[in-house]
């Protein structure tokens, strides 16, 4: 099947209400990435030094050598930055989630003890803070397993959350297959958690952020001063808080790094932001695991119809009758590049309409002629499809007087004689009177005009049927 794997629809125009605890207007979640001692370094068996996310402009790896400046910047995060952040968050009474690189945690026992005494969650940030994009799946699978083993050995507990960061195209699938994580955060695609299905498993995804993130102190475009960071965080929070007040609460993730935001000239902006959010009522500041627990309890995974995953026979069996007696429309729609965006009534309707619109005029005429006359002989003989029967009954066409039935018969005969196909209208959008008025108005139109209008009505009928089905 020609299928597009990316989910460009998500929750669509109507995301679920998260029902945050305390009726919070927004959930603000702070993540502190702990990578110091887990980065690329020849001391760690790596081929070269680190070159990512530091205050060295245009840093490049040094193959086969230690990069003393780079190492010292990472060391600052462990020696000074972490403790400054620890004092800030414990003083503010805000728990955080640590994305802990397992090898870094193993090299920093005092910081791990401080995280645990503060009640912070320590999620897994992989085995090493290195690039995974070219890592063979079997090697990455082994690295995930070793990260969990070492993390458990160092902290005394297995991690319940996962974020690789420098991930491969296989990361989320490989982590899902482990089956041990309450959530995965290697996506940036929503303001709310969601369930992702892979290998028969429903995996909770809690999206992370690369924009409300202090990493932009080390990238371009990025922050220059702490005020830059504060202004961005404040503006993002204010928009989300306003949406929450309007009845659509969201989640705000904030990403931090000890060696970056831990500098005194940068942390001031974070301090100001914490003061700003604490001046508002109805703000929930949980650890990430608490978001996972809340979402699993409040919005557990639901079995739902996914047309894009159906084989051809199942798809045609389910949707072959949406366009009246014209299963070929569904057959051709199945051949299109379908994906998660087509697993809704709107998306599937678009696919079916594309197949219908790209057909020849004779084929489209065949669809029109497959539609029954309104209140005609087939209806009287109870030989309509179940959909047509319900639609005509809903407009009162199953309870006509003899005079009304004669009027419909005469109009049907005259319309078909002139245009060569039945009069078609989405009866669910109308009642008996408006149908008769449209019949009388349209019967004298040019056939070309009526052909276009009839096709639009066929598509509208299909839309209404799909809304019932999905």
Secondary structure, DSSP 8 states (H G I E B T S, - for coil): --EE---S-TTTTS------GGG-SEEEEEEEEE-TTSBS-GGGT-SB---SSSSSTT----BTS--HHHHHHHHHIIIIIHHHHHHHHHHHT---EEEE-HHHHHT-HHHHHHHHHTT-EEEE--SSBS--TT--HHHHHHHHHHHHHHHHHHHSS--SEE--SS--TTHHHHHHHH---SEE------SS-EEEEETTEEEEE----SSSBGGGGSSSS---SHHHHHHHHHHHHHHHHHHHHTT--EEEEEEEEHHHHTSHHHHHHHHHHHHHHHTSSSEE---HHHHHHHHHHHS-------GGGS-HHHHHHHHTTSSTT-HHHHHHHHTS-EEGGGSSHHHHHHHHHHHHHTS-HHHHHHHHHHS--TT-HHHHTT-S-HHHHHHHHHTTTTS--HHHHHHHHHHHHHHHHHHSS-----GGG--HHHHHHHHHHHTTS-HHHHHHHHHHHHHHHHHHHHHHH-
